[in-house]
Amino acid sequence: MTGVRELPCPRAGVTCEDGLAIGFRRVDDYQAPRWPDQAAPQQSRLDFAVDDLDEAEALLLPWGATKPEYQPGGDRWRVFADPAGHPFCLIRG
């Protein structure tokens, strides 16, 4: 395993103890699920409300998130996968 990357807390002046932090960790030889394919279990999926989908996407991609080609949400939400392949959504909040 390599280092953990965390999403920052959502508001300035809020510590991670007061807010939300989510860690991503890489695992060697891991077989990721593929969304929307149900052949591999999805395990879980989180939805995050954000003010600006483009801004949130620009933060997530450099941290190892990926954006699958299939995007059913139009301009209302976007599907991503964490570095292990678990899907999550950003929803315009």
Disulfide bonds with the S-S distance in Angstrom:
none
